[in-house]
Amino acid sequence: MGQKDLKDLILIGHVIRPHGLTGQLKIVSYLESEETFFRAGSVFLSLDKKELFENKVISLKRQGSAYILRLSLVNSIDAAERYKGAEILISKQFLKKDRDEFFWYELIGLNVYLQSDKYLGVLKRIFSTGANDVYVVEGEEREYLIPAIHQVIKEINIVDKKIIILPIKGLLDI
């Protein structure tokens, strides 16, 4: 394994395939800003969650909904082919967030309660709709889709592993 421990890293994208003959990688980025790639300076590629390969970021260009990433140690199509499907990770220290923002990895696994203290379930997944994120909460009898909007999410307490919601009319109806 590289010098970093996986617990210090966060997944920020994945490699789709090589691009061109000089070792560029076509990737999907989960980040809102390209700036984070450059602020981090280097990324870690992982194929099996055991070995990490650190590479300096040379360039990143948008291509449609994907990006073309050039790394310092990937300089041939053969080298790029090796990383097809690899996860792209960076050190968590390079991510920025506002006071009332949370990273998805901080929220997954939190218990979700109604404002009345009734237990709803555990936040299992999150997906983005473009307008807002949606929390997938697995309850005892069913799954709930909770929009991550201020009108619904009333409190997130990472320390107590708790999210409190006030559902809008019809949200929890079958």
OpenMM code with the backbone's topology and positions (N, CA, C; nanometers):
from openmm import Vec3, app, unit

residues = "MET GLY GLN LYS ASP LEU LYS ASP LEU ILE LEU ILE GLY HIS VAL ILE ARG PRO HIS GLY LEU THR GLY GLN LEU LYS ILE VAL SER TYR LEU GLU SER GLU GLU THR PHE PHE ARG ALA GLY SER VAL PHE LEU SER LEU ASP LYS LYS GLU LEU PHE GLU ASN LYS VAL ILE SER LEU LYS ARG GLN GLY SER ALA TYR ILE LEU ARG LEU SER LEU VAL ASN SER ILE ASP ALA ALA GLU ARG TYR LYS GLY ALA GLU ILE LEU ILE SER LYS GLN PHE LEU LYS LYS ASP ARG ASP GLU PHE PHE TRP TYR GLU LEU ILE GLY LEU ASN VAL TYR LEU GLN SER ASP LYS TYR LEU GLY VAL LEU LYS ARG ILE PHE SER THR GLY ALA ASN ASP VAL TYR VAL VAL GLU GLY GLU GLU ARG GLU TYR LEU ILE PRO ALA ILE HIS GLN VAL ILE LYS GLU ILE ASN ILE VAL ASP LYS LYS ILE ILE ILE LEU PRO ILE LYS GLY LEU LEU ASP ILE".split()
positions = [
    Vec3(0.0854, -0.1185, 0.0000),
    Vec3(0.0000, 0.0000, 0.0000),
    Vec3(0.0888, 0.1231, 0.0000),
    Vec3(0.0336, 0.2314, -0.0514),
    Vec3(0.1080, 0.3564, -0.0548),
    Vec3(0.1265, 0.4108, 0.0863),
    Vec3(0.1750, 0.5331, 0.0955),
    Vec3(0.2043, 0.5928, 0.2244),
    Vec3(0.0771, 0.6368, 0.2980),
    Vec3(-0.0330, 0.6488, 0.2300),
    Vec3(-0.1577, 0.6927, 0.2916),
    Vec3(-0.2386, 0.5713, 0.3353),
    Vec3(-0.3172, 0.5911, 0.4390),
    Vec3(-0.4100, 0.4895, 0.4854),
    Vec3(-0.5457, 0.5213, 0.4235),
    Vec3(-0.6214, 0.4193, 0.3860),
    Vec3(-0.7512, 0.4407, 0.3215),
    Vec3(-0.8451, 0.5271, 0.4054),
    Vec3(-0.8363, 0.5205, 0.5382),
    Vec3(-0.9271, 0.6001, 0.6222),
    Vec3(-0.8995, 0.7501, 0.6106),
    Vec3(-0.7826, 0.7872, 0.5606),
    Vec3(-0.7480, 0.9281, 0.5420),
    Vec3(-0.7867, 0.9799, 0.4036),
    Vec3(-0.8397, 0.8911, 0.3207),
    Vec3(-0.8719, 0.9261, 0.1820),
    Vec3(-1.0215, 0.9245, 0.1593),
    Vec3(-1.0630, 0.9952, 0.0548),
    Vec3(-1.2038, 0.9955, 0.0157),
    Vec3(-1.2137, 0.9740, -0.1341),
    Vec3(-1.3128, 0.8954, -0.1727),
    Vec3(-1.3383, 0.8652, -0.3129),
    Vec3(-1.3922, 0.9894, -0.3830),
    Vec3(-1.3273, 1.0281, -0.4938),
    Vec3(-1.3725, 1.1479, -0.5659),
    Vec3(-1.4086, 1.1192, -0.7111),
    Vec3(-1.3931, 0.9938, -0.7558),
    Vec3(-1.4263, 0.9607, -0.8938),
    Vec3(-1.3772, 0.8230, -0.9307),
    Vec3(-1.3933, 0.7902, -1.0588),
    Vec3(-1.3417, 0.6626, -1.1079),
    Vec3(-1.2986, 0.6766, -1.2536),
    Vec3(-1.2085, 0.5880, -1.2930),
    Vec3(-1.1555, 0.5870, -1.4296),
    Vec3(-1.2505, 0.5075, -1.5178),
    Vec3(-1.2896, 0.5675, -1.6309),
    Vec3(-1.3735, 0.4980, -1.7277),
    Vec3(-1.2855, 0.4123, -1.8187),
    Vec3(-1.1841, 0.4780, -1.8781),
    Vec3(-1.0968, 0.4089, -1.9741),
    Vec3(-0.9813, 0.5002, -2.0116),
    Vec3(-0.8815, 0.4450, -2.0826),
    Vec3(-0.7748, 0.5315, -2.1350),
    Vec3(-0.8312, 0.6270, -2.2393),
    Vec3(-0.7597, 0.7370, -2.2599),
    Vec3(-0.7980, 0.8341, -2.3622),
    Vec3(-0.6723, 0.8701, -2.4413),
    Vec3(-0.6719, 0.8413, -2.5691),
    Vec3(-0.5559, 0.8720, -2.6524),
    Vec3(-0.4422, 0.7737, -2.6296),
    Vec3(-0.3276, 0.8065, -2.6853),
    Vec3(-0.2132, 0.7164, -2.6824),
    Vec3(-0.1075, 0.7540, -2.5787),
    Vec3(-0.1249, 0.8685, -2.5134),
    Vec3(-0.0184, 0.9190, -2.4257),
    Vec3(-0.0463, 0.8998, -2.2767),
    Vec3(-0.1426, 0.8144, -2.2438),
    Vec3(-0.1659, 0.7824, -2.1034),
    Vec3(-0.2693, 0.8651, -2.0317),
    Vec3(-0.3451, 0.9445, -2.1042),
    Vec3(-0.4516, 1.0201, -2.0384),
    Vec3(-0.5644, 0.9248, -1.9990),
    Vec3(-0.6416, 0.9648, -1.8983),
    Vec3(-0.7513, 0.8828, -1.8480),
    Vec3(-0.8833, 0.9579, -1.8617),
    Vec3(-0.9835, 0.8914, -1.9142),
    Vec3(-1.1184, 0.9485, -1.9146),
    Vec3(-1.1817, 0.9066, -1.7830),
    Vec3(-1.2283, 1.0064, -1.7061),
    Vec3(-1.2785, 0.9793, -1.5713),
    Vec3(-1.4162, 1.0403, -1.5474),
    Vec3(-1.4823, 0.9900, -1.4451),
    Vec3(-1.6019, 1.0520, -1.3893),
    Vec3(-1.5587, 1.1123, -1.2568),
    Vec3(-1.5909, 1.2392, -1.2353),
    Vec3(-1.5581, 1.3061, -1.1101),
    Vec3(-1.6843, 1.3239, -1.0282),
    Vec3(-1.6748, 1.2976, -0.8980),
    Vec3(-1.7869, 1.3183, -0.8063),
    Vec3(-1.7788, 1.4553, -0.7398),
    Vec3(-1.6776, 1.5325, -0.7728),
    Vec3(-1.6565, 1.6633, -0.7109),
    Vec3(-1.7370, 1.7719, -0.7818),
    Vec3(-1.7721, 1.8748, -0.7096),
    Vec3(-1.8410, 1.9887, -0.7692),
    Vec3(-1.7440, 2.0820, -0.8395),
    Vec3(-1.6172, 2.0779, -0.8004),
    Vec3(-1.5200, 2.1715, -0.8543),
    Vec3(-1.3924, 2.0997, -0.8980),
    Vec3(-1.3436, 2.1379, -1.0152),
    Vec3(-1.2161, 2.0855, -1.0652),
    Vec3(-1.1007, 2.1321, -0.9773),
    Vec3(-1.1188, 2.2442, -0.9111),
    Vec3(-1.0149, 2.3048, -0.8286),
    Vec3(-0.9596, 2.2074, -0.7243),
    Vec3(-1.0430, 2.1175, -0.6742),
    Vec3(-0.9997, 2.0244, -0.5702),
    Vec3(-0.8879, 1.9328, -0.6191),
    Vec3(-0.8918, 1.8930, -0.7461),
    Vec3(-0.7850, 1.8091, -0.8016),
    Vec3(-0.6503, 1.8799, -0.7895),
    Vec3(-0.6496, 2.0081, -0.8232),
    Vec3(-0.5253, 2.0844, -0.8221),
    Vec3(-0.4825, 2.1234, -0.6808),
    Vec3(-0.5812, 2.1493, -0.5933),
    Vec3(-0.5495, 2.1799, -0.4537),
    Vec3(-0.4838, 2.0579, -0.3873),
    Vec3(-0.5317, 1.9388, -0.4206),
    Vec3(-0.4740, 1.8156, -0.3656),
    Vec3(-0.3345, 1.7909, -0.4218),
    Vec3(-0.3128, 1.8287, -0.5462),
    Vec3(-0.1815, 1.8105, -0.6080),
    Vec3(-0.1581, 1.6720, -0.6626),
    Vec3(-0.2041, 1.5709, -0.5897),
    Vec3(-0.1912, 1.4345, -0.6384),
    Vec3(-0.3156, 1.3561, -0.6007),
    Vec3(-0.3361, 1.2476, -0.6736),
    Vec3(-0.4487, 1.1583, -0.6473),
    Vec3(-0.3928, 1.0182, -0.6239),
    Vec3(-0.4751, 0.9348, -0.5655),
    Vec3(-0.4409, 0.7946, -0.5440),
    Vec3(-0.5350, 0.7102, -0.6278),
    Vec3(-0.4801, 0.6195, -0.7050),
    Vec3(-0.5593, 0.5262, -0.7838),
    Vec3(-0.5609, 0.3927, -0.7120),
    Vec3(-0.6769, 0.3303, -0.7037),
    Vec3(-0.6901, 0.2020, -0.6357),
    Vec3(-0.7781, 0.1095, -0.7187),
    Vec3(-0.7256, -0.0087, -0.7460),
    Vec3(-0.8028, -0.1089, -0.8185),
    Vec3(-0.8689, -0.2094, -0.7255),
    Vec3(-0.8126, -0.2270, -0.6079),
    Vec3(-0.8594, -0.3347, -0.5205),
    Vec3(-0.8758, -0.2941, -0.3745),
    Vec3(-0.8696, -0.1673, -0.3461),
    Vec3(-0.8784, -0.1123, -0.2097),
    Vec3(-0.7633, -0.1599, -0.1206),
    Vec3(-0.6612, -0.2203, -0.1778),
    Vec3(-0.5445, -0.2633, -0.1005),
    Vec3(-0.4223, -0.1832, -0.1411),
    Vec3(-0.3966, -0.1769, -0.2689),
    Vec3(-0.2809, -0.1019, -0.3182),
    Vec3(-0.3243, 0.0352, -0.3665),
    Vec3(-0.2466, 0.1352, -0.3296),
    Vec3(-0.2705, 0.2722, -0.3732),
    Vec3(-0.1527, 0.3173, -0.4575),
    Vec3(-0.1830, 0.3822, -0.5697),
    Vec3(-0.0792, 0.4340, -0.6580),
    Vec3(-0.0938, 0.5850, -0.6633),
    Vec3(0.0017, 0.6583, -0.6031),
    Vec3(-0.0052, 0.8034, -0.5981),
    Vec3(0.0529, 0.8627, -0.7259),
    Vec3(-0.0178, 0.9599, -0.7829),
    Vec3(0.0242, 1.0278, -0.9045),
    Vec3(-0.0037, 1.1759, -0.8930),
    Vec3(0.0897, 1.2564, -0.9400),
    Vec3(0.0717, 1.4018, -0.9427),
    Vec3(-0.0241, 1.4368, -1.0567),
    Vec3(-0.1156, 1.5302, -1.0298),
    Vec3(-0.2099, 1.5775, -1.1315),
    Vec3(-0.1370, 1.6774, -1.2214),
    Vec3(-0.1341, 1.6483, -1.3512),
    Vec3(-0.0705, 1.7373, -1.4486),
    Vec3(-0.1757, 1.8278, -1.5132),
    Vec3(-0.2874, 1.7682, -1.5557),
    Vec3(-0.3936, 1.8488, -1.6171),
    Vec3(-0.5269, 1.7767, -1.6040),
    Vec3(-0.6324, 1.8562, -1.6162),
    Vec3(-0.7689, 1.8050, -1.6111),
    Vec3(-0.8534, 1.8914, -1.7025),
    Vec3(-0.9197, 1.8285, -1.7997),
    Vec3(-1.0050, 1.9025, -1.8936),
    Vec3(-1.1411, 1.8365, -1.9002),
    Vec3(-1.2451, 1.9195, -1.9014),
    Vec3(-1.3809, 1.8663, -1.9149),
    Vec3(-1.4014, 1.8179, -2.0580),
    Vec3(-1.4697, 1.7041, -2.0712),
    Vec3(-1.5102, 1.6530, -2.2017),
    Vec3(-1.6515, 1.5981, -2.1874),
    Vec3(-1.7496, 1.6798, -2.2223),
    Vec3(-1.8889, 1.6420, -2.2018),
    Vec3(-1.9169, 1.6333, -2.0530),
    Vec3(-1.9723, 1.5204, -2.0088),
    Vec3(-1.9997, 1.5020, -1.8661),
    Vec3(-1.8815, 1.4369, -1.7940),
    Vec3(-1.7780, 1.4008, -1.8683),
    Vec3(-1.6587, 1.3371, -1.8104),
    Vec3(-1.5419, 1.4358, -1.8121),
    Vec3(-1.4258, 1.3872, -1.7696),
    Vec3(-1.3033, 1.4662, -1.7700),
    Vec3(-1.1904, 1.3833, -1.8280),
    Vec3(-1.0916, 1.4530, -1.8830),
    Vec3(-0.9684, 1.3893, -1.9273),
    Vec3(-0.8596, 1.4299, -1.8279),
    Vec3(-0.8023, 1.3304, -1.7614),
    Vec3(-0.7044, 1.3519, -1.6555),
    Vec3(-0.5669, 1.3035, -1.7012),
    Vec3(-0.4670, 1.3907, -1.6858),
    Vec3(-0.3287, 1.3516, -1.7133),
    Vec3(-0.2544, 1.3471, -1.5806),
    Vec3(-0.1870, 1.2334, -1.5575),
    Vec3(-0.1124, 1.2113, -1.4341),
    Vec3(0.0357, 1.1931, -1.4636),
    Vec3(0.1189, 1.2209, -1.3653),
    Vec3(0.2641, 1.2201, -1.3848),
    Vec3(0.3214, 1.0838, -1.4197),
    Vec3(0.2706, 0.9771, -1.3623),
    Vec3(0.3309, 0.8457, -1.3819),
    Vec3(0.2542, 0.7557, -1.4786),
    Vec3(0.1529, 0.8110, -1.5416),
    Vec3(0.0762, 0.7343, -1.6413),
    Vec3(0.1026, 0.8015, -1.7752),
    Vec3(0.1958, 0.7461, -1.8535),
    Vec3(0.2381, 0.8156, -1.9758),
    Vec3(0.2344, 0.7289, -2.1013),
    Vec3(0.1559, 0.6211, -2.0998),
    Vec3(0.1364, 0.5403, -2.2199),
    Vec3(-0.0030, 0.4792, -2.2147),
    Vec3(-0.0506, 0.4362, -2.3304),
    Vec3(-0.1829, 0.3731, -2.3331),
    Vec3(-0.1820, 0.2445, -2.2511),
    Vec3(-0.0689, 0.1732, -2.2500),
    Vec3(-0.0595, 0.0506, -2.1705),
    Vec3(-0.0708, 0.0812, -2.0211),
    Vec3(-0.0037, 0.1862, -1.9769),
    Vec3(-0.0118, 0.2265, -1.8356),
    Vec3(-0.1538, 0.2705, -1.8011),
    Vec3(-0.2157, 0.3433, -1.8910),
    Vec3(-0.3527, 0.3913, -1.8672),
    Vec3(-0.4516, 0.2746, -1.8635),
    Vec3(-0.4323, 0.1773, -1.9486),
    Vec3(-0.5215, 0.0602, -1.9544),
    Vec3(-0.5240, -0.0137, -1.8197),
    Vec3(-0.4114, -0.0133, -1.7519),
    Vec3(-0.4004, -0.0809, -1.6217),
    Vec3(-0.4991, -0.0237, -1.5203),
    Vec3(-0.5332, 0.1048, -1.5335),
    Vec3(-0.6185, 0.1714, -1.4350),
    Vec3(-0.7656, 0.1798, -1.4760),
    Vec3(-0.8037, 0.1125, -1.5814),
    Vec3(-0.9440, 0.1108, -1.6236),
    Vec3(-1.0298, 0.0570, -1.5078),
    Vec3(-1.1290, 0.1351, -1.4670),
    Vec3(-1.2165, 0.0964, -1.3565),
    Vec3(-1.1645, 0.1335, -1.2187),
    Vec3(-1.0466, 0.1916, -1.2105),
    Vec3(-0.9878, 0.2256, -1.0802),
    Vec3(-1.0661, 0.3371, -1.0115),
    Vec3(-1.0647, 0.3330, -0.8794),
    Vec3(-1.1202, 0.4416, -0.8007),
    Vec3(-1.0151, 0.5511, -0.7900),
    Vec3(-1.0607, 0.6763, -0.7841),
    Vec3(-0.9723, 0.7907, -0.7663),
    Vec3(-1.0011, 0.8493, -0.6290),
    Vec3(-0.8967, 0.8622, -0.5483),
    Vec3(-0.9112, 0.9115, -0.4111),
    Vec3(-0.8141, 1.0263, -0.3865),
    Vec3(-0.8500, 1.1117, -0.2912),
    Vec3(-0.7586, 1.2165, -0.2448),
    Vec3(-0.7633, 1.2192, -0.0930),
    Vec3(-0.6670, 1.2865, -0.0348),
    Vec3(-0.6646, 1.3053, 0.1094),
    Vec3(-0.7821, 1.3947, 0.1504),
    Vec3(-0.8526, 1.3571, 0.2546),
    Vec3(-0.9691, 1.4329, 0.3020),
    Vec3(-0.9338, 1.5770, 0.3372),
    Vec3(-0.8099, 1.6026, 0.3744),
    Vec3(-0.7701, 1.7371, 0.4167),
    Vec3(-0.7856, 1.8408, 0.3071),
    Vec3(-0.7955, 1.7998, 0.1814),
    Vec3(-0.8047, 1.8951, 0.0716),
    Vec3(-0.9486, 1.9320, 0.0351),
    Vec3(-1.0454, 1.8715, 0.1010),
    Vec3(-1.1846, 1.9039, 0.0730),
    Vec3(-1.2277, 2.0211, 0.1593),
    Vec3(-1.3075, 2.1082, 0.1003),
    Vec3(-1.3609, 2.2237, 0.1725),
    Vec3(-1.5115, 2.2086, 0.1841),
    Vec3(-1.5646, 2.2585, 0.2947),
    Vec3(-1.7095, 2.2609, 0.3109),
    Vec3(-1.7470, 2.3767, 0.4009),
    Vec3(-1.8698, 2.4238, 0.3830),
    Vec3(-1.9227, 2.5286, 0.4689),
    Vec3(-1.9689, 2.4676, 0.6006),
    Vec3(-1.9987, 2.5542, 0.6953),
    Vec3(-2.0382, 2.5097, 0.8291),
    Vec3(-2.1589, 2.4161, 0.8280),
    Vec3(-2.2577, 2.4443, 0.7446),
    Vec3(-2.3788, 2.3615, 0.7432),
    Vec3(-2.3781, 2.2585, 0.6298),
    Vec3(-2.2608, 2.2234, 0.5800),
    Vec3(-2.2478, 2.1215, 0.4766),
    Vec3(-2.1838, 1.9959, 0.5359),
    Vec3(-2.2177, 1.8830, 0.4765),
    Vec3(-2.1632, 1.7563, 0.5210),
    Vec3(-2.1217, 1.6748, 0.3989),
    Vec3(-2.0177, 1.5961, 0.4162),
    Vec3(-1.9800, 1.5027, 0.3116),
    Vec3(-2.0693, 1.3795, 0.3238),
    Vec3(-2.0967, 1.3167, 0.2112),
    Vec3(-2.1837, 1.1996, 0.2126),
    Vec3(-2.1319, 1.0931, 0.3082),
    Vec3(-2.0008, 1.0705, 0.3091),
    Vec3(-1.9465, 0.9645, 0.3940),
    Vec3(-1.9739, 0.9934, 0.5429),
    Vec3(-1.9941, 1.1201, 0.5798),
    Vec3(-2.0246, 1.1543, 0.7184),
    Vec3(-2.1699, 1.1209, 0.7548),
    Vec3(-2.2566, 1.1163, 0.6548),
    Vec3(-2.3999, 1.0983, 0.6781),
    Vec3(-2.4465, 0.9531, 0.6692),
    Vec3(-2.3825, 0.8762, 0.5819),
    Vec3(-2.4222, 0.7365, 0.5647),
    Vec3(-2.4110, 0.6650, 0.6994),
    Vec3(-2.5179, 0.5958, 0.7373),
    Vec3(-2.5182, 0.5216, 0.8634),
    Vec3(-2.5827, 0.5955, 0.9792),
    Vec3(-2.6160, 0.7250, 0.9601),
    Vec3(-2.6816, 0.7991, 1.0684),
    Vec3(-2.8258, 0.7520, 1.0844),
    Vec3(-2.8751, 0.7576, 1.2077),
    Vec3(-3.0146, 0.7238, 1.2369),
    Vec3(-3.1016, 0.8452, 1.2056),
    Vec3(-3.2182, 0.8196, 1.1466),
    Vec3(-3.3092, 0.9271, 1.1077),
    Vec3(-3.4350, 0.9197, 1.1937),
    Vec3(-3.4704, 1.0355, 1.2508),
    Vec3(-3.5871, 1.0462, 1.3385),
    Vec3(-3.6778, 1.1585, 1.2888),
    Vec3(-3.8065, 1.1438, 1.3170),
    Vec3(-3.8997, 1.2540, 1.2966),
    Vec3(-3.8818, 1.3517, 1.4124),
    Vec3(-3.9272, 1.4736, 1.3959),
    Vec3(-3.9173, 1.5726, 1.5037),
    Vec3(-3.9908, 1.5268, 1.6294),
    Vec3(-4.0862, 1.4368, 1.6133),
    Vec3(-4.1618, 1.3836, 1.7271),
    Vec3(-4.0847, 1.2743, 1.8012),
    Vec3(-3.9597, 1.2491, 1.7609),
    Vec3(-3.8715, 1.1466, 1.8188),
    Vec3(-3.9012, 1.0056, 1.7694),
    Vec3(-3.9933, 0.9895, 1.6763),
    Vec3(-4.0209, 0.8565, 1.6205),
    Vec3(-3.9043, 0.8175, 1.5288),
    Vec3(-3.8534, 0.6972, 1.5501),
    Vec3(-3.7421, 0.6456, 1.4698),
    Vec3(-3.7936, 0.6075, 1.3305),
    Vec3(-3.7245, 0.6569, 1.2265),
    Vec3(-3.7646, 0.6276, 1.0890),
    Vec3(-3.6777, 0.5179, 1.0278),
    Vec3(-3.5464, 0.5238, 1.0477),
    Vec3(-3.4573, 0.4239, 0.9904),
    Vec3(-3.3149, 0.4752, 0.9830),
    Vec3(-3.2336, 0.4058, 0.9024),
    Vec3(-3.0916, 0.4384, 0.8866),
    Vec3(-3.0670, 0.4917, 0.7463),
    Vec3(-2.9909, 0.5990, 0.7362),
    Vec3(-2.9549, 0.6539, 0.6055),
    Vec3(-2.8562, 0.5570, 0.5404),
    Vec3(-2.8975, 0.4938, 0.4310),
    Vec3(-2.8159, 0.3905, 0.3655),
    Vec3(-2.7424, 0.4417, 0.2421),
    Vec3(-2.8061, 0.5308, 0.1671),
    Vec3(-2.7462, 0.5817, 0.0429),
    Vec3(-2.7909, 0.7249, 0.0220),
    Vec3(-2.7169, 0.7933, -0.0642),
    Vec3(-2.7525, 0.9295, -0.1041),
    Vec3(-2.7335, 0.9383, -0.2539),
    Vec3(-2.8261, 1.0036, -0.3204),
    Vec3(-2.8056, 1.0324, -0.4618),
    Vec3(-2.8461, 1.1760, -0.4903),
    Vec3(-2.7901, 1.2286, -0.5969),
    Vec3(-2.8163, 1.3673, -0.6336),
    Vec3(-2.9151, 1.3726, -0.7488),
    Vec3(-3.0081, 1.4661, -0.7416),
    Vec3(-3.1043, 1.4845, -0.8502),
    Vec3(-3.0700, 1.6057, -0.9357),
    Vec3(-2.9666, 1.6772, -0.8978),
    Vec3(-2.9330, 1.8026, -0.9640),
    Vec3(-2.9850, 1.9194, -0.8829),
    Vec3(-3.1125, 1.9151, -0.8472),
    Vec3(-3.1707, 2.0217, -0.7656),
    Vec3(-3.1313, 2.0065, -0.6193),
    Vec3(-3.1297, 1.8829, -0.5703),
    Vec3(-3.0932, 1.8546, -0.4312),
    Vec3(-3.0541, 1.7081, -0.4193),
    Vec3(-2.9927, 1.6743, -0.3076),
    Vec3(-2.9626, 1.5348, -0.2792),
    Vec3(-3.0873, 1.4689, -0.2230),
    Vec3(-3.0914, 1.3368, -0.2318),
    Vec3(-3.2004, 1.2588, -0.1738),
    Vec3(-3.1380, 1.1527, -0.0839),
    Vec3(-3.1875, 1.1449, 0.0393),
    Vec3(-3.1404, 1.0460, 0.1356),
    Vec3(-3.2292, 0.9225, 0.1253),
    Vec3(-3.1666, 0.8071, 0.1079),
    Vec3(-3.2387, 0.6804, 0.1054),
    Vec3(-3.2302, 0.6229, 0.2464),
    Vec3(-3.3457, 0.6217, 0.3150),
    Vec3(-3.3522, 0.5775, 0.4543),
    Vec3(-3.4216, 0.4417, 0.4589),
    Vec3(-3.3508, 0.3445, 0.5151),
    Vec3(-3.4054, 0.2098, 0.5263),
    Vec3(-3.4724, 0.1952, 0.6611),
    Vec3(-3.6070, 0.1864, 0.6573),
    Vec3(-3.6844, 0.1691, 0.7794),
    Vec3(-3.7074, 0.0216, 0.8068),
    Vec3(-3.7774, -0.0084, 0.9148),
    Vec3(-3.8042, -0.1473, 0.9513),
    Vec3(-3.8955, -0.2146, 0.8498),
    Vec3(-3.9904, -0.1392, 0.7948),
    Vec3(-4.0875, -0.1989, 0.7037),
    Vec3(-4.0749, -0.1523, 0.5596),
    Vec3(-4.0073, -0.0420, 0.5371),
    Vec3(-3.9952, 0.0096, 0.4008),
    Vec3(-3.8804, 0.1079, 0.3884),
    Vec3(-3.8583, 0.1508, 0.2657),
    Vec3(-3.7533, 0.2476, 0.2360),
    Vec3(-3.8185, 0.3838, 0.2112),
    Vec3(-3.7542, 0.4884, 0.2604),
    Vec3(-3.8047, 0.6244, 0.2438),
    Vec3(-3.7049, 0.7057, 0.1627),
    Vec3(-3.7561, 0.7891, 0.0734),
    Vec3(-3.6734, 0.8822, -0.0023),
    Vec3(-3.6981, 1.0207, 0.0546),
    Vec3(-3.5948, 1.0766, 0.1184),
    Vec3(-3.6075, 1.2038, 0.1891),
    Vec3(-3.5267, 1.3110, 0.1159),
    Vec3(-3.5928, 1.4163, 0.0659),
    Vec3(-3.5171, 1.5226, -0.0009),
    Vec3(-3.4308, 1.5988, 0.1007),
    Vec3(-3.3072, 1.6211, 0.0662),
    Vec3(-3.2149, 1.6927, 0.1552),
    Vec3(-3.2304, 1.8425, 0.1324),
    Vec3(-3.3410, 1.8944, 0.1823),
    Vec3(-3.3704, 2.0370, 0.1705),
    Vec3(-3.3984, 2.0919, 0.3106),
    Vec3(-3.3764, 2.2209, 0.3280),
    Vec3(-3.3905, 2.2828, 0.4600),
    Vec3(-3.5309, 2.2713, 0.5173),
    Vec3(-3.6329, 2.2654, 0.4315),
    Vec3(-3.7696, 2.2527, 0.4808),
    Vec3(-3.7937, 2.1174, 0.5475),
    Vec3(-3.7141, 2.0159, 0.5124),
    Vec3(-3.7329, 1.8801, 0.5649),
    Vec3(-3.6262, 1.8444, 0.6691),
    Vec3(-3.5015, 1.8691, 0.6381),
    Vec3(-3.3920, 1.8330, 0.7287),
    Vec3(-3.3781, 1.9433, 0.8333),
    Vec3(-3.4099, 1.9110, 0.9562),
    Vec3(-3.4094, 2.0116, 1.0623),
    Vec3(-3.2808, 2.0107, 1.1437),
    Vec3(-3.2174, 1.8939, 1.1554),
    Vec3(-3.0935, 1.8879, 1.2325),
    Vec3(-3.0112, 1.7690, 1.1870),
    Vec3(-2.8816, 1.7908, 1.1763),
    Vec3(-2.7870, 1.6820, 1.1525),
    Vec3(-2.6842, 1.6905, 1.2633),
    Vec3(-2.6739, 1.5822, 1.3392),
    Vec3(-2.5807, 1.5777, 1.4515),
    Vec3(-2.4877, 1.4584, 1.4304),
    Vec3(-2.3676, 1.4867, 1.3795),
    Vec3(-2.2702, 1.3821, 1.3493),
    Vec3(-2.2265, 1.3113, 1.4766),
    Vec3(-2.2042, 1.3860, 1.5842),
    Vec3(-2.1564, 1.3285, 1.7104),
    Vec3(-2.2564, 1.2270, 1.7651),
    Vec3(-2.3853, 1.2622, 1.7643),
    Vec3(-2.4891, 1.1720, 1.8151),
    Vec3(-2.5404, 1.0749, 1.7086),
    Vec3(-2.4845, 1.0841, 1.5869),
    Vec3(-2.5222, 0.9959, 1.4748),
    Vec3(-2.6729, 1.0016, 1.4482),
    Vec3(-2.7236, 1.1267, 1.4347),
    Vec3(-2.8673, 1.1469, 1.4290),
    Vec3(-2.9050, 1.2565, 1.3290),
    Vec3(-3.0099, 1.2288, 1.2526),
    Vec3(-3.0706, 1.3289, 1.1642),
    Vec3(-3.2161, 1.3420, 1.2069),
    Vec3(-3.2626, 1.4654, 1.2209),
    Vec3(-3.4023, 1.4904, 1.2561),
    Vec3(-3.4695, 1.5572, 1.1376),
    Vec3(-3.5858, 1.5029, 1.0992),
    Vec3(-3.6587, 1.5581, 0.9845),
    Vec3(-3.7996, 1.5991, 1.0249),
    Vec3(-3.8529, 1.6936, 0.9484),
    Vec3(-3.9929, 1.7329, 0.9584),
    Vec3(-4.0494, 1.7110, 0.8184),
    Vec3(-4.1171, 1.5982, 0.7983),
    Vec3(-4.1627, 1.5675, 0.6626),
    Vec3(-4.2707, 1.6636, 0.6141),
    Vec3(-4.2592, 1.7012, 0.4868),
    Vec3(-4.3640, 1.7816, 0.4250),
    Vec3(-4.4817, 1.6899, 0.3948),
    Vec3(-4.5986, 1.7468, 0.3760),
    Vec3(-4.7217, 1.6700, 0.3571),
    Vec3(-4.7042, 1.5686, 0.2430),
    Vec3(-4.7378, 1.4438, 0.2744),
    Vec3(-4.7334, 1.3363, 0.1745),
    Vec3(-4.5991, 1.2663, 0.1600),
    Vec3(-4.4956, 1.3183, 0.2221),
    Vec3(-4.3615, 1.2631, 0.2030),
    Vec3(-4.3495, 1.1186, 0.2493),
    Vec3(-4.4096, 1.0847, 0.3599),
    Vec3(-4.3955, 0.9494, 0.4147),
    Vec3(-4.5134, 0.8596, 0.3808),
    Vec3(-4.6107, 0.9107, 0.3046),
    Vec3(-4.7259, 0.8293, 0.2641),
    Vec3(-4.6841, 0.7249, 0.1627),
    Vec3(-4.7547, 0.6149, 0.1624),
    Vec3(-4.7247, 0.5080, 0.0658),
    Vec3(-4.7908, 0.5397, -0.0660),
] * unit.nanometer
topology = app.Topology()
chain = topology.addChain("A")
for resn in residues:
    res = topology.addResidue(resn, chain)
    for name in ("N", "CA", "C"):
        topology.addAtom(name, app.Element.getBySymbol(name[0]), res)
